[in-house]
């Protein structure tokens, strides 16, 4: 859950959303870690990385 939980007099809270699962895979793996597009595609194919989640299968979550 994201939100404005803290109130500081001189530092406003920034309210936003949390990243989606895998949202920054490409940016981190290629830009920061230096993996090639082919290596990243291999990782996806081997299911080492992905953009899926199982939130809909967890009882009691808003997505269930």
HTML snippet that shows the backbone in 3Dmol.js (N, CA, C, O; Angstrom):
<script src="https://3Dmol.org/build/3Dmol-min.js"></script>
<div id="view" style="width:600px;height:400px;position:relative"></div>
<script>
const pdb = `
ATOM      1  N   UNK A   1       0.849  -1.166   0.000  1.00  0.00           N
ATOM      2  CA  UNK A   1       0.000   0.000   0.000  1.00  0.00           C
ATOM      3  C   UNK A   1       0.894   1.229   0.000  1.00  0.00           C
ATOM      4  O   UNK A   1       1.814   1.337   0.811  1.00  0.00           O
ATOM      5  N   UNK A   2       0.629   2.126  -0.887  1.00  0.00           N
ATOM      6  CA  UNK A   2       1.373   3.372  -0.955  1.00  0.00           C
ATOM      7  C   UNK A   2       0.485   4.501  -0.456  1.00  0.00           C
ATOM      8  O   UNK A   2      -0.741   4.429  -0.538  1.00  0.00           O
ATOM      9  N   UNK A   3       1.108   5.521   0.049  1.00  0.00           N
ATOM     10  CA  UNK A   3       0.304   6.655   0.470  1.00  0.00           C
ATOM     11  C   UNK A   3       1.098   7.637   1.300  1.00  0.00           C
ATOM     12  O   UNK A   3       2.293   7.460   1.537  1.00  0.00           O
ATOM     13  N   UNK A   4       0.417   8.666   1.733  1.00  0.00           N
ATOM     14  CA  UNK A   4       1.027   9.748   2.499  1.00  0.00           C
ATOM     15  C   UNK A   4       0.888   9.446   3.990  1.00  0.00           C
ATOM     16  O   UNK A   4      -0.035   9.933   4.643  1.00  0.00           O
ATOM     17  N   UNK A   5       1.808   8.640   4.523  1.00  0.00           N
ATOM     18  CA  UNK A   5       1.723   8.233   5.920  1.00  0.00           C
ATOM     19  C   UNK A   5       2.440   9.195   6.844  1.00  0.00           C
ATOM     20  O   UNK A   5       2.094   9.285   8.022  1.00  0.00           O
ATOM     21  N   UNK A   6       3.415   9.908   6.349  1.00  0.00           N
ATOM     22  CA  UNK A   6       4.237  10.783   7.173  1.00  0.00           C
ATOM     23  C   UNK A   6       3.968  12.236   6.814  1.00  0.00           C
ATOM     24  O   UNK A   6       3.743  12.571   5.651  1.00  0.00           O
ATOM     25  N   UNK A   7       3.994  13.069   7.798  1.00  0.00           N
ATOM     26  CA  UNK A   7       3.772  14.498   7.575  1.00  0.00           C
ATOM     27  C   UNK A   7       4.936  15.271   8.175  1.00  0.00           C
ATOM     28  O   UNK A   7       5.109  15.314   9.393  1.00  0.00           O
ATOM     29  N   UNK A   8       5.721  15.872   7.313  1.00  0.00           N
ATOM     30  CA  UNK A   8       6.844  16.678   7.741  1.00  0.00           C
ATOM     31  C   UNK A   8       6.571  18.132   7.385  1.00  0.00           C
ATOM     32  O   UNK A   8       5.977  18.424   6.346  1.00  0.00           O
ATOM     33  N   UNK A   9       6.995  19.019   8.229  1.00  0.00           N
ATOM     34  CA  UNK A   9       6.682  20.428   8.010  1.00  0.00           C
ATOM     35  C   UNK A   9       7.418  21.023   6.812  1.00  0.00           C
ATOM     36  O   UNK A   9       6.886  21.911   6.146  1.00  0.00           O
ATOM     37  N   UNK A  10       8.624  20.553   6.527  1.00  0.00           N
ATOM     38  CA  UNK A  10       9.398  21.153   5.433  1.00  0.00           C
ATOM     39  C   UNK A  10       9.669  20.200   4.275  1.00  0.00           C
ATOM     40  O   UNK A  10      10.253  20.604   3.270  1.00  0.00           O
ATOM     41  N   UNK A  11       9.259  18.963   4.401  1.00  0.00           N
ATOM     42  CA  UNK A  11       9.505  17.992   3.344  1.00  0.00           C
ATOM     43  C   UNK A  11       8.190  17.320   2.972  1.00  0.00           C
ATOM     44  O   UNK A  11       7.722  16.441   3.695  1.00  0.00           O
ATOM     45  N   UNK A  12       7.587  17.720   1.857  1.00  0.00           N
ATOM     46  CA  UNK A  12       6.307  17.108   1.486  1.00  0.00           C
ATOM     47  C   UNK A  12       6.489  15.656   1.047  1.00  0.00           C
ATOM     48  O   UNK A  12       7.503  15.300   0.447  1.00  0.00           O
ATOM     49  N   UNK A  13       5.513  14.841   1.349  1.00  0.00           N
ATOM     50  CA  UNK A  13       5.535  13.443   0.915  1.00  0.00           C
ATOM     51  C   UNK A  13       5.160  13.380  -0.560  1.00  0.00           C
ATOM     52  O   UNK A  13       4.290  14.121  -1.018  1.00  0.00           O
ATOM     53  N   UNK A  14       5.811  12.504  -1.292  1.00  0.00           N
ATOM     54  CA  UNK A  14       5.497  12.300  -2.697  1.00  0.00           C
ATOM     55  C   UNK A  14       4.675  11.024  -2.797  1.00  0.00           C
ATOM     56  O   UNK A  14       5.155   9.944  -2.454  1.00  0.00           O
ATOM     57  N   UNK A  15       3.458  11.145  -3.256  1.00  0.00           N
ATOM     58  CA  UNK A  15       2.571   9.998  -3.369  1.00  0.00           C
ATOM     59  C   UNK A  15       2.623   9.493  -4.802  1.00  0.00           C
ATOM     60  O   UNK A  15       2.431  10.254  -5.750  1.00  0.00           O
ATOM     61  N   UNK A  16       2.881   8.220  -4.942  1.00  0.00           N
ATOM     62  CA  UNK A  16       2.947   7.630  -6.276  1.00  0.00           C
ATOM     63  C   UNK A  16       2.598   6.160  -6.188  1.00  0.00           C
ATOM     64  O   UNK A  16       2.136   5.679  -5.154  1.00  0.00           O
ATOM     65  N   UNK A  17       2.818   5.466  -7.259  1.00  0.00           N
ATOM     66  CA  UNK A  17       2.529   4.044  -7.265  1.00  0.00           C
ATOM     67  C   UNK A  17       3.835   3.258  -7.191  1.00  0.00           C
ATOM     68  O   UNK A  17       4.903   3.765  -7.534  1.00  0.00           O
ATOM     69  N   UNK A  18       3.729   2.036  -6.747  1.00  0.00           N
ATOM     70  CA  UNK A  18       4.900   1.162  -6.688  1.00  0.00           C
ATOM     71  C   UNK A  18       5.144   0.584  -8.076  1.00  0.00           C
ATOM     72  O   UNK A  18       4.205   0.477  -8.866  1.00  0.00           O
ATOM     73  N   UNK A  19       6.374   0.213  -8.391  1.00  0.00           N
ATOM     74  CA  UNK A  19       6.664  -0.357  -9.710  1.00  0.00           C
ATOM     75  C   UNK A  19       5.953  -1.690  -9.906  1.00  0.00           C
ATOM     76  O   UNK A  19       5.740  -2.435  -8.949  1.00  0.00           O
ATOM     77  N   UNK A  20       5.594  -1.983 -11.131  1.00  0.00           N
ATOM     78  CA  UNK A  20       5.020  -3.283 -11.476  1.00  0.00           C
ATOM     79  C   UNK A  20       6.137  -4.320 -11.458  1.00  0.00           C
ATOM     80  O   UNK A  20       7.311  -3.969 -11.579  1.00  0.00           O
ATOM     81  N   UNK A  21       5.786  -5.570 -11.310  1.00  0.00           N
ATOM     82  CA  UNK A  21       6.768  -6.648 -11.325  1.00  0.00           C
ATOM     83  C   UNK A  21       7.497  -6.631 -12.664  1.00  0.00           C
ATOM     84  O   UNK A  21       6.864  -6.693 -13.717  1.00  0.00           O
ATOM     85  N   UNK A  22       8.819  -6.547 -12.627  1.00  0.00           N
ATOM     86  CA  UNK A  22       9.627  -6.568 -13.840  1.00  0.00           C
ATOM     87  C   UNK A  22       9.675  -5.270 -14.617  1.00  0.00           C
ATOM     88  O   UNK A  22      10.277  -5.218 -15.689  1.00  0.00           O
ATOM     89  N   UNK A  23       9.057  -4.226 -14.103  1.00  0.00           N
ATOM     90  CA  UNK A  23       8.970  -2.961 -14.845  1.00  0.00           C
ATOM     91  C   UNK A  23      10.337  -2.405 -15.230  1.00  0.00           C
ATOM     92  O   UNK A  23      10.472  -1.802 -16.295  1.00  0.00           O
ATOM     93  N   UNK A  24      11.332  -2.590 -14.406  1.00  0.00           N
ATOM     94  CA  UNK A  24      12.658  -2.020 -14.667  1.00  0.00           C
ATOM     95  C   UNK A  24      13.709  -3.060 -15.056  1.00  0.00           C
ATOM     96  O   UNK A  24      14.905  -2.770 -15.030  1.00  0.00           O
ATOM     97  N   UNK A  25      13.271  -4.273 -15.416  1.00  0.00           N
ATOM     98  CA  UNK A  25      14.218  -5.327 -15.795  1.00  0.00           C
ATOM     99  C   UNK A  25      15.186  -4.869 -16.885  1.00  0.00           C
ATOM    100  O   UNK A  25      16.404  -4.970 -16.739  1.00  0.00           O
ATOM    101  N   UNK A  26      14.623  -4.369 -17.968  1.00  0.00           N
ATOM    102  CA  UNK A  26      15.439  -3.969 -19.125  1.00  0.00           C
ATOM    103  C   UNK A  26      16.438  -2.880 -18.746  1.00  0.00           C
ATOM    104  O   UNK A  26      17.621  -2.967 -19.074  1.00  0.00           O
ATOM    105  N   UNK A  27      15.958  -1.874 -18.064  1.00  0.00           N
ATOM    106  CA  UNK A  27      16.794  -0.740 -17.661  1.00  0.00           C
ATOM    107  C   UNK A  27      17.956  -1.183 -16.769  1.00  0.00           C
ATOM    108  O   UNK A  27      19.095  -0.766 -16.979  1.00  0.00           O
ATOM    109  N   UNK A  28      17.673  -2.018 -15.785  1.00  0.00           N
ATOM    110  CA  UNK A  28      18.712  -2.461 -14.849  1.00  0.00           C
ATOM    111  C   UNK A  28      19.660  -3.455 -15.506  1.00  0.00           C
ATOM    112  O   UNK A  28      20.879  -3.317 -15.411  1.00  0.00           O
ATOM    113  N   UNK A  29      19.094  -4.456 -16.173  1.00  0.00           N
ATOM    114  CA  UNK A  29      19.941  -5.507 -16.747  1.00  0.00           C
ATOM    115  C   UNK A  29      20.835  -4.996 -17.873  1.00  0.00           C
ATOM    116  O   UNK A  29      22.000  -5.385 -17.957  1.00  0.00           O
ATOM    117  N   UNK A  30      20.312  -4.137 -18.734  1.00  0.00           N
ATOM    118  CA  UNK A  30      21.139  -3.645 -19.848  1.00  0.00           C
ATOM    119  C   UNK A  30      21.954  -2.431 -19.432  1.00  0.00           C
ATOM    120  O   UNK A  30      23.173  -2.408 -19.606  1.00  0.00           O
ATOM    121  N   UNK A  31      21.291  -1.430 -18.885  1.00  0.00           N
ATOM    122  CA  UNK A  31      21.971  -0.172 -18.582  1.00  0.00           C
ATOM    123  C   UNK A  31      22.948  -0.264 -17.432  1.00  0.00           C
ATOM    124  O   UNK A  31      24.076   0.218 -17.536  1.00  0.00           O
ATOM    125  N   UNK A  32      22.533  -0.875 -16.338  1.00  0.00           N
ATOM    126  CA  UNK A  32      23.366  -0.911 -15.141  1.00  0.00           C
ATOM    127  C   UNK A  32      24.319  -2.108 -15.126  1.00  0.00           C
ATOM    128  O   UNK A  32      25.485  -1.980 -14.754  1.00  0.00           O
ATOM    129  N   UNK A  33      23.807  -3.269 -15.535  1.00  0.00           N
ATOM    130  CA  UNK A  33      24.605  -4.497 -15.436  1.00  0.00           C
ATOM    131  C   UNK A  33      25.271  -4.914 -16.741  1.00  0.00           C
ATOM    132  O   UNK A  33      26.114  -5.811 -16.740  1.00  0.00           O
ATOM    133  N   UNK A  34      24.907  -4.281 -17.852  1.00  0.00           N
ATOM    134  CA  UNK A  34      25.599  -4.519 -19.113  1.00  0.00           C
ATOM    135  C   UNK A  34      25.203  -5.770 -19.878  1.00  0.00           C
ATOM    136  O   UNK A  34      25.951  -6.193 -20.760  1.00  0.00           O
ATOM    137  N   UNK A  35      24.056  -6.385 -19.581  1.00  0.00           N
ATOM    138  CA  UNK A  35      23.619  -7.551 -20.339  1.00  0.00           C
ATOM    139  C   UNK A  35      23.119  -7.112 -21.711  1.00  0.00           C
ATOM    140  O   UNK A  35      22.530  -6.041 -21.856  1.00  0.00           O
ATOM    141  N   UNK A  36      23.360  -7.949 -22.712  1.00  0.00           N
ATOM    142  CA  UNK A  36      22.898  -7.655 -24.071  1.00  0.00           C
ATOM    143  C   UNK A  36      21.415  -7.988 -24.201  1.00  0.00           C
ATOM    144  O   UNK A  36      20.849  -8.674 -23.350  1.00  0.00           O
ATOM    145  N   UNK A  37      20.792  -7.498 -25.270  1.00  0.00           N
ATOM    146  CA  UNK A  37      19.384  -7.789 -25.537  1.00  0.00           C
ATOM    147  C   UNK A  37      19.171  -9.296 -25.687  1.00  0.00           C
ATOM    148  O   UNK A  37      18.156  -9.836 -25.247  1.00  0.00           O
ATOM    149  N   UNK A  38      20.135  -9.965 -26.311  1.00  0.00           N
ATOM    150  CA  UNK A  38      20.036 -11.416 -26.493  1.00  0.00           C
ATOM    151  C   UNK A  38      20.105 -12.142 -25.148  1.00  0.00           C
ATOM    152  O   UNK A  38      19.357 -13.092 -24.918  1.00  0.00           O
ATOM    153  N   UNK A  39      20.992 -11.703 -24.268  1.00  0.00           N
ATOM    154  CA  UNK A  39      21.093 -12.324 -22.945  1.00  0.00           C
ATOM    155  C   UNK A  39      19.815 -12.119 -22.132  1.00  0.00           C
ATOM    156  O   UNK A  39      19.374 -13.020 -21.420  1.00  0.00           O
ATOM    157  N   UNK A  40      19.232 -10.944 -22.242  1.00  0.00           N
ATOM    158  CA  UNK A  40      17.991 -10.656 -21.522  1.00  0.00           C
ATOM    159  C   UNK A  40      16.854 -11.510 -22.080  1.00  0.00           C
ATOM    160  O   UNK A  40      16.034 -12.028 -21.321  1.00  0.00           O
ATOM    161  N   UNK A  41      16.804 -11.657 -23.408  1.00  0.00           N
ATOM    162  CA  UNK A  41      15.794 -12.516 -24.031  1.00  0.00           C
ATOM    163  C   UNK A  41      15.955 -13.963 -23.571  1.00  0.00           C
ATOM    164  O   UNK A  41      14.965 -14.652 -23.322  1.00  0.00           O
ATOM    165  N   UNK A  42      17.192 -14.420 -23.459  1.00  0.00           N
ATOM    166  CA  UNK A  42      17.457 -15.771 -22.946  1.00  0.00           C
ATOM    167  C   UNK A  42      16.947 -15.917 -21.512  1.00  0.00           C
ATOM    168  O   UNK A  42      16.342 -16.930 -21.161  1.00  0.00           O
ATOM    169  N   UNK A  43      17.194 -14.908 -20.696  1.00  0.00           N
ATOM    170  CA  UNK A  43      16.730 -14.947 -19.302  1.00  0.00           C
ATOM    171  C   UNK A  43      15.212 -15.018 -19.238  1.00  0.00           C
ATOM    172  O   UNK A  43      14.661 -15.739 -18.406  1.00  0.00           O
ATOM    173  N   UNK A  44      14.531 -14.280 -20.107  1.00  0.00           N
ATOM    174  CA  UNK A  44      13.062 -14.341 -20.146  1.00  0.00           C
ATOM    175  C   UNK A  44      12.595 -15.724 -20.588  1.00  0.00           C
ATOM    176  O   UNK A  44      11.685 -16.300 -19.992  1.00  0.00           O
ATOM    177  N   UNK A  45      13.219 -16.248 -21.628  1.00  0.00           N
ATOM    178  CA  UNK A  45      12.836 -17.553 -22.154  1.00  0.00           C
ATOM    179  C   UNK A  45      13.032 -18.646 -21.110  1.00  0.00           C
ATOM    180  O   UNK A  45      12.224 -19.570 -21.012  1.00  0.00           O
ATOM    181  N   UNK A  46      14.107 -18.541 -20.330  1.00  0.00           N
ATOM    182  CA  UNK A  46      14.409 -19.525 -19.287  1.00  0.00           C
ATOM    183  C   UNK A  46      13.641 -19.251 -17.996  1.00  0.00           C
ATOM    184  O   UNK A  46      13.781 -19.979 -17.013  1.00  0.00           O
ATOM    185  N   UNK A  47      12.825 -18.186 -18.008  1.00  0.00           N
ATOM    186  CA  UNK A  47      12.036 -17.756 -16.848  1.00  0.00           C
ATOM    187  C   UNK A  47      12.907 -17.403 -15.634  1.00  0.00           C
ATOM    188  O   UNK A  47      12.516 -17.606 -14.485  1.00  0.00           O
ATOM    189  N   UNK A  48      14.093 -16.871 -15.927  1.00  0.00           N
ATOM    190  CA  UNK A  48      14.954 -16.336 -14.876  1.00  0.00           C
ATOM    191  C   UNK A  48      14.408 -14.988 -14.430  1.00  0.00           C
ATOM    192  O   UNK A  48      14.462 -14.644 -13.250  1.00  0.00           O
ATOM    193  N   UNK A  49      13.882 -14.228 -15.387  1.00  0.00           N
ATOM    194  CA  UNK A  49      13.221 -12.948 -15.113  1.00  0.00           C
ATOM    195  C   UNK A  49      11.860 -12.980 -15.785  1.00  0.00           C
ATOM    196  O   UNK A  49      11.621 -13.801 -16.670  1.00  0.00           O
ATOM    197  N   UNK A  50      10.976 -12.102 -15.374  1.00  0.00           N
ATOM    198  CA  UNK A  50       9.659 -12.043 -15.993  1.00  0.00           C
ATOM    199  C   UNK A  50       8.919 -10.796 -15.576  1.00  0.00           C
ATOM    200  O   UNK A  50       9.383 -10.024 -14.737  1.00  0.00           O
ATOM    201  N   UNK A  51       7.780 -10.616 -16.166  1.00  0.00           N
ATOM    202  CA  UNK A  51       6.915  -9.479 -15.870  1.00  0.00           C
ATOM    203  C   UNK A  51       5.568  -9.953 -15.355  1.00  0.00           C
ATOM    204  O   UNK A  51       4.581  -9.225 -15.457  1.00  0.00           O
ATOM    205  N   UNK A  52       5.507 -11.148 -14.807  1.00  0.00           N
ATOM    206  CA  UNK A  52       4.257 -11.689 -14.317  1.00  0.00           C
ATOM    207  C   UNK A  52       4.246 -11.668 -12.790  1.00  0.00           C
ATOM    208  O   UNK A  52       5.284 -11.537 -12.142  1.00  0.00           O
ATOM    209  N   UNK A  53       3.057 -11.798 -12.247  1.00  0.00           N
ATOM    210  CA  UNK A  53       2.908 -11.915 -10.802  1.00  0.00           C
ATOM    211  C   UNK A  53       1.784 -12.907 -10.510  1.00  0.00           C
ATOM    212  O   UNK A  53       1.061 -13.329 -11.413  1.00  0.00           O
ATOM    213  N   UNK A  54       1.653 -13.262  -9.270  1.00  0.00           N
ATOM    214  CA  UNK A  54       0.588 -14.174  -8.847  1.00  0.00           C
ATOM    215  C   UNK A  54      -0.349 -13.510  -7.853  1.00  0.00           C
ATOM    216  O   UNK A  54      -1.009 -14.191  -7.068  1.00  0.00           O
ATOM    217  N   UNK A  55      -0.412 -12.187  -7.881  1.00  0.00           N
ATOM    218  CA  UNK A  55      -1.222 -11.470  -6.904  1.00  0.00           C
ATOM    219  C   UNK A  55      -2.690 -11.875  -6.964  1.00  0.00           C
ATOM    220  O   UNK A  55      -3.361 -11.921  -5.933  1.00  0.00           O
ATOM    221  N   UNK A  56      -3.186 -12.164  -8.141  1.00  0.00           N
ATOM    222  CA  UNK A  56      -4.594 -12.535  -8.277  1.00  0.00           C
ATOM    223  C   UNK A  56      -4.900 -13.867  -7.595  1.00  0.00           C
ATOM    224  O   UNK A  56      -6.065 -14.174  -7.343  1.00  0.00           O
ATOM    225  N   UNK A  57      -3.877 -14.657  -7.294  1.00  0.00           N
ATOM    226  CA  UNK A  57      -4.076 -15.962  -6.666  1.00  0.00           C
ATOM    227  C   UNK A  57      -3.903 -15.941  -5.155  1.00  0.00           C
ATOM    228  O   UNK A  57      -4.028 -16.982  -4.510  1.00  0.00           O
ATOM    229  N   UNK A  58      -3.621 -14.791  -4.582  1.00  0.00           N
ATOM    230  CA  UNK A  58      -3.394 -14.681  -3.140  1.00  0.00           C
ATOM    231  C   UNK A  58      -4.701 -14.260  -2.475  1.00  0.00           C
ATOM    232  O   UNK A  58      -5.194 -13.159  -2.723  1.00  0.00           O
ATOM    233  N   UNK A  59      -5.265 -15.123  -1.636  1.00  0.00           N
ATOM    234  CA  UNK A  59      -6.520 -14.757  -0.976  1.00  0.00           C
ATOM    235  C   UNK A  59      -6.369 -13.492  -0.129  1.00  0.00           C
ATOM    236  O   UNK A  59      -5.362 -13.296   0.550  1.00  0.00           O
ATOM    237  N   UNK A  60      -7.377 -12.658  -0.185  1.00  0.00           N
ATOM    238  CA  UNK A  60      -7.389 -11.456   0.633  1.00  0.00           C
ATOM    239  C   UNK A  60      -6.741 -10.238  -0.001  1.00  0.00           C
ATOM    240  O   UNK A  60      -6.792  -9.154   0.579  1.00  0.00           O
ATOM    241  N   UNK A  61      -6.129 -10.382  -1.180  1.00  0.00           N
ATOM    242  CA  UNK A  61      -5.554  -9.220  -1.846  1.00  0.00           C
ATOM    243  C   UNK A  61      -6.625  -8.554  -2.702  1.00  0.00           C
ATOM    244  O   UNK A  61      -7.578  -9.208  -3.125  1.00  0.00           O
ATOM    245  N   UNK A  62      -6.474  -7.267  -2.956  1.00  0.00           N
ATOM    246  CA  UNK A  62      -7.487  -6.573  -3.774  1.00  0.00           C
ATOM    247  C   UNK A  62      -7.651  -7.165  -5.168  1.00  0.00           C
ATOM    248  O   UNK A  62      -8.704  -7.006  -5.785  1.00  0.00           O
ATOM    249  N   UNK A  63      -6.622  -7.847  -5.673  1.00  0.00           N
ATOM    250  CA  UNK A  63      -6.689  -8.392  -7.034  1.00  0.00           C
ATOM    251  C   UNK A  63      -7.341  -9.768  -7.066  1.00  0.00           C
ATOM    252  O   UNK A  63      -7.675 -10.266  -8.141  1.00  0.00           O
ATOM    253  N   UNK A  64      -7.529 -10.395  -5.892  1.00  0.00           N
ATOM    254  CA  UNK A  64      -8.097 -11.760  -5.855  1.00  0.00           C
ATOM    255  C   UNK A  64      -9.574 -11.738  -6.133  1.00  0.00           C
ATOM    256  O   UNK A  64     -10.216 -12.788  -6.142  1.00  0.00           O
TER     257      UNK A  64
END
`;
const viewer = $3Dmol.createViewer("view");
viewer.addModel(pdb, "pdb");
viewer.setStyle({}, {cartoon: {color: "spectrum"}});
viewer.zoomTo();
viewer.render();
</script>
